[in-house]
Amino acid sequence: MLQAQIEALFDQPSAHFTEKDQRLFRKFKEALNDGEIRAAQPDASAPSGWRVNSWVKKGILLGFRMGAIVDMSVDASRQPFFDKSTYPVKKFTTVSGVRIVPGGSSIRDGSFIGKGVVCMPPMYINVGAYVGDGTLVDSNALIGSCAQIGRNCHISAGAQIGGVLEPVGALPVVIEDDVLAGGNSGVYEGTVVKRRAVLGTGTILNRSTPVYDLVTGAIHKATDDEPLVVPENAVVVAGSRAIRQGRGKEWHLSLYTPVIVKYRDEKTDQKIQLEDLLR
């Protein structure tokens, strides 16, 4: 019912949204906040294991159409903020079970933040994002619009998890359970990082750059129809690949490429284990 109403309102845009339309959007956003609906969800029948819910992204975009620019400043003279009225900062209480350490972080309404999530300042979580229970979002990290983050992940300082709203059919970035995204790493363009993978410091993943697996000999790459998928338990680091022709060869140049150097084992777990005292 909610899906049909959102799609009808999106596909038949109006110059003026009624109070009924506003109530529909508020109901939609409440479901987003509660994690009852998501921009993408697990789907065992899909090659990547995930499918996009285009109608949810349509609903998020509706919010931008409906909203007017309003003053959201806590102190307009010292630190002014102006944004869409439909997307204020998300409200929390101690009952939410979310730890937001003081220092300039911001979480936009219309996102799901699970129990036990730790937010270290300054970090930012955008609308449509889903962050599972027990995940740590470290300083200067970004969780982009509609990005799906699993349980007990560690999104390290400076890591960038890209977002996507348009086109509505595009799969957002997915980080599955128990993943470590190292400092200053970046995951973009609908990449799916499977559970328990480890991304080393500075690793960049996108649709354009294949991942070379030194363990299995496989080359993982995106296609026109499917995103780049990083295998479960893979340990990925930033590497390079020599150019073997033309001026690149003549000048002894190399191109960046992510490399799987091993698969996660007990030794890896010991190195990346989150200290319980932090929580």
C-alpha positions in Angstrom: 0.0 0.0 0.0 2.7 2.5 1.0 4.8 1.6 -2.0 1.9 2.1 -4.4 1.1 5.5 -2.9 4.7 6.7 -3.0 5.2 5.6 -6.6 1.9 7.2 -7.7 2.9 10.5 -6.1 6.4 10.4 -7.6 5.2 9.5 -11.1 2.5 12.2 -11.1 4.4 15.3 -9.7 2.3 18.2 -8.5 3.1 21.9 -8.2 1.5 21.8 -4.8 1.6 19.0 -2.3 -1.5 18.6 -0.1 -1.6 17.8 3.6 -2.5 14.3 2.6 0.7 14.1 0.6 2.7 15.4 3.5 1.2 12.8 5.9 2.1 10.1 3.4 5.7 11.3 3.3 5.9 11.5 7.1 4.6 7.9 7.3 7.2 6.9 4.7 10.0 8.6 6.6 9.0 7.0 9.9 9.3 3.6 8.3 12.8 4.6 7.0 13.8 5.7 10.5 12.6 2.5 12.0 14.4 0.3 9.4 11.1 -1.2 8.2 11.9 -0.2 4.7 15.3 0.2 3.0 16.8 1.5 -0.2 18.3 -1.9 -0.8 17.9 -5.3 0.9 19.3 -8.8 0.7 18.2 -11.0 -2.1 19.6 -14.4 -2.5 18.4 -14.6 -6.1 20.6 -11.6 -7.2 24.2 -12.3 -8.3 25.4 -9.6 -5.8 23.1 -10.9 -3.1 21.3 -7.5 -3.0 18.5 -5.7 -4.8 17.6 -2.1 -4.9 14.2 -0.9 -3.8 13.7 1.9 -6.4 10.4 3.0 -4.8 12.1 3.8 -1.5 14.6 6.1 -3.4 11.6 7.7 -5.1 10.1 8.4 -1.7 13.4 10.0 -0.5 13.4 12.2 -3.6 9.8 13.2 -3.0 11.0 14.6 0.3 13.3 17.0 -1.5 10.5 18.1 -3.8 8.1 18.7 -0.8 10.5 20.5 1.5 11.1 24.2 1.6 14.4 25.8 2.7 14.1 26.7 6.4 16.5 28.0 9.0 17.7 25.1 11.1 20.3 27.1 13.0 20.9 26.5 16.7 22.5 29.9 16.8 22.0 31.7 13.5 24.5 34.5 14.2 27.4 32.0 15.0 26.7 28.9 12.9 23.8 29.2 10.4 22.2 26.1 8.8 19.6 26.1 6.1 18.2 23.0 4.6 15.0 21.3 3.4 12.3 21.3 6.1 11.6 17.6 5.3 15.1 16.5 6.3 16.1 18.0 9.7 18.7 16.2 11.9 17.5 12.9 13.2 16.2 12.9 16.8 17.6 10.6 19.4 17.1 9.9 23.1 19.0 7.7 25.5 16.5 5.0 24.8 17.8 4.9 21.2 20.9 3.2 22.4 23.1 5.2 20.1 26.3 6.9 21.3 27.0 10.2 19.6 30.2 11.6 21.0 30.2 15.5 21.1 32.2 17.3 18.5 30.2 18.2 15.4 28.7 15.0 14.0 25.4 15.1 12.0 22.8 12.4 11.2 20.0 13.3 8.8 16.4 12.3 9.4 15.2 9.4 7.3 18.1 7.1 8.2 18.2 4.0 10.3 20.8 3.8 13.1 20.9 0.5 15.0 21.3 -0.1 18.7 24.9 0.2 20.0 26.1 2.3 17.1 29.0 4.6 18.1 29.5 7.9 16.3 32.9 9.6 16.7 33.1 13.3 15.8 32.9 14.7 13.3 31.1 12.2 11.1 28.1 12.4 8.8 25.3 10.0 7.9 23.0 11.0 5.1 19.3 10.3 4.4 18.3 6.8 3.4 21.4 5.2 5.0 21.0 2.1 7.1 23.6 1.4 9.8 23.3 -1.9 11.6 23.6 -2.6 15.3 27.0 -2.3 17.0 28.8 -0.5 14.1 31.4 2.2 14.8 31.5 5.2 12.5 34.8 6.9 13.2 35.9 10.5 12.9 35.6 12.3 9.5 33.8 9.3 8.1 30.9 9.7 5.6 28.0 7.3 5.2 26.4 8.5 2.0 22.7 8.6 1.0 21.1 5.1 0.9 24.3 3.3 1.8 23.7 0.0 3.6 26.0 -0.8 6.5 25.8 -4.1 8.3 26.2 -5.0 12.0 29.4 -4.7 13.9 31.3 -2.9 11.2 34.2 -0.5 11.7 34.1 2.5 9.4 37.5 3.9 10.2 38.6 7.6 10.4 38.3 9.4 7.1 36.5 6.5 5.3 34.1 7.5 2.6 31.1 5.3 1.8 29.5 6.8 -1.3 25.9 7.5 -1.7 23.4 7.4 -4.5 19.9 8.7 -5.0 19.7 8.9 -8.8 19.1 7.1 -11.0 16.6 5.4 -8.7 17.4 2.0 -10.1 21.1 2.2 -9.1 22.2 -0.1 -6.3 23.7 1.9 -3.4 27.0 0.9 -1.7 26.5 -2.2 0.5 28.9 -3.0 3.4 27.8 -6.3 5.0 28.2 -7.5 8.6 31.6 -7.4 10.4 33.5 -5.5 7.7 36.4 -3.2 8.5 36.8 -0.3 6.2 40.3 1.1 7.0 41.3 4.7 7.4 40.8 6.9 4.3 39.4 4.0 2.3 36.6 4.7 -0.2 33.7 2.6 -1.5 31.7 4.0 -4.3 29.3 3.3 -7.2 27.2 0.5 -5.8 30.1 -1.7 -4.8 29.1 -4.6 -2.5 31.6 -5.6 0.2 30.7 -9.0 1.5 30.7 -9.9 5.2 33.9 -10.0 7.3 36.0 -8.4 4.5 38.8 -6.1 5.5 39.7 -3.0 3.4 43.2 -1.8 4.2 44.1 1.9 4.7 43.6 3.9 1.5 41.8 1.2 -0.5 39.5 2.6 -3.1 36.7 0.5 -4.7 34.5 1.5 -7.6 33.0 0.2 -10.8 36.0 1.2 -13.0 38.8 -0.6 -11.2 39.0 -4.4 -11.0 40.2 -6.2 -7.9 43.0 -8.7 -8.4 42.8 -11.8 -6.2 46.4 -13.1 -5.5 45.0 -16.1 -3.6 42.5 -17.6 -6.1 43.7 -15.9 -9.3 40.3 -14.4 -10.0 39.8 -10.9 -11.2 36.7 -9.3 -9.7 35.1 -6.5 -11.7 31.8 -4.7 -12.3 29.7 -5.4 -15.4 27.0 -3.3 -17.1 24.4 -5.1 -15.1 26.2 -6.0 -11.8 28.3 -4.1 -9.3 31.8 -4.9 -8.2 31.5 -7.5 -5.4 34.3 -8.0 -2.9 34.3 -11.6 -1.6 33.5 -12.7 1.9 36.6 -12.6 4.2 38.8 -11.0 1.6 41.6 -8.8 2.9 42.0 -6.0 0.3 44.9 -3.5 0.1 45.9 -0.7 -2.3 48.2 -2.0 -5.0 49.4 -1.1 -8.5 49.6 -2.7 -11.9 52.3 -1.9 -14.4 51.3 -0.4 -17.8 52.8 -2.8 -20.4 52.4 -0.7 -23.6 52.9 2.7 -25.1 54.2 5.6 -23.1 53.1 4.1 -19.8 55.6 1.2 -20.4 58.3 3.6 -21.7 57.9 5.8 -18.6 57.7 2.9 -16.2 54.2 3.9 -14.9 51.7 1.9 -13.0 48.0 2.2 -12.3 46.3 1.9 -9.0 44.5 -1.3 -8.4 43.0 -3.0 -5.2 44.5 -6.4 -4.5 43.2 -9.3 -2.3 46.4 -10.4 -0.5 44.8 -13.0 1.8 41.5 -14.2 3.3 40.6 -13.4 6.9 41.9 -15.8 9.5 42.4 -15.8 13.3 45.5 -13.7 13.1 43.6 -11.0 11.1 40.8 -11.1 13.7 43.2 -10.4 16.5 44.6 -7.4 14.7 41.3 -5.7 13.9 39.3 -6.7 17.0 37.4 -3.7 18.4 38.3 -3.0 22.0 35.2 -3.6 24.1 36.1 -0.8 26.4 35.4 1.7 23.6 31.8 0.8 23.8 
